[in-house]
Amino acid sequence: MTKLELPKGNDKTLNSDLDSPFSQKDGLLEFKAELTTPEFFKRWSFVTNVYGERVQVDHFVLTFPDFTRLKNYAEALCQLGGQIVEGPGLFPIEFCPETYVITNDLWLHLLTILMPSGGLVVLAAPHAPDDQLDRFLHERGNTGVHHIAIRVDDVQSAGLVWEKKGFHPLSREPLNGDSLCQWFWQNSAGQIIELIGRSPENHATFYCQNIGGLRLSEVAGINAK
């Protein structure tokens, strides 16, 4: 993995870099509605503060009530220089058909866009009424942060940092494969973060060999709430 270098500059530059679409309330992350426009993500550095930690955001998930609104938002991002790197499709079966063992409650519409800054915006929508993502939307609303992935150079070492912040791992070890190392963590409020290490040429947010492990980690977090 390449060593993570966060932007440096004067106070004015750093304040701009740290302009965040996220707010924190009772341990949960929420989007600031006014900072979730395609125009904001075109100019955002993907560097911000999360739970008191200055981080490089690798990707985050924006949820939409239906695929039509997801598609419209994706088109707006692409008009501003975004590039589709995953999807659109029904996750996981249209991405990795061999993962049919995953219950359809966990399926969702998925599309991932690489922004000019190098950050990834993941767009998701329920595939059926009352599936897992639909329940999330009813519980947390459109501003709820499904999860946020933080790019790190060493996933194991980063886990120690987030453990001190009150987060616990949702799997015993990080999940490795295809130039990705991923580890889901959760706090007592139920907020999930993902620690992720990747090679520079890889823009994926998952790898087929371990979709089951990733989704089961998420289910473990939901069931622990």
C-alpha positions, 0 to 999 in steps of 0.5 A: 500500500502507498503511504497516505499523504494528507494535504498541507497548507495554510490555515485557510487552505486547511479549513477549506479542505476540512469543509465537511458534508458530515455532522455528528449527533449522539454518536451517529453521522448525518449528512448536511443536506446543503453539502450533498450536492453534486457541485460540492463533491466536485470541489471537495478534497475528501479530507475532513474531521470524523470523530475528532480524527483528521482523515482521508475519506475513501468513499461514502454511501449516499442512499436514495429511495429509488433507482430513478433518483439515484440515476439522476444524481449519478448523471449530474456527478458525471456531468461535473467530471465524475467517472462511473467505476462500478455499476449500475447494477443490482448488488451483488448478483449482477456484479458477482453472480457466484455470491447467490448465497447472500439473502436478497434482503441484502441486495441493493441498487449500486453505482460508484463514481470516481470524482476528479479529486480521487474520492469515490461516491457510492450511490445506493437504493433499495431493490425492494420494499422493506429490504435492509436498505429500505428499513435503513432509510425509514429509520435514519432518513435520507441524511443518515450515513450508511457507512463511511470508508476511511483510507489508511496505510495500515488497517491493523494500526488504524484499528487500534486508533478507532478502538480507543474512540469506542469502536469495535470490529465487526469481524475478527480480522480485516478482509483482504483481496484484490488489492483491497484490505477492508475492516468494518467497525461500529460504535455503541450508537450503531454507526459503521465506519470502514477502514480501507487500504488499497493500491492506487490503481484499484478504484473498487469498493469490494471484491467478489471473493469476499462480498459475503464477508463484507455483508455479514459484517454489516449484518452483525453490526445491525443485529448488535444494535 
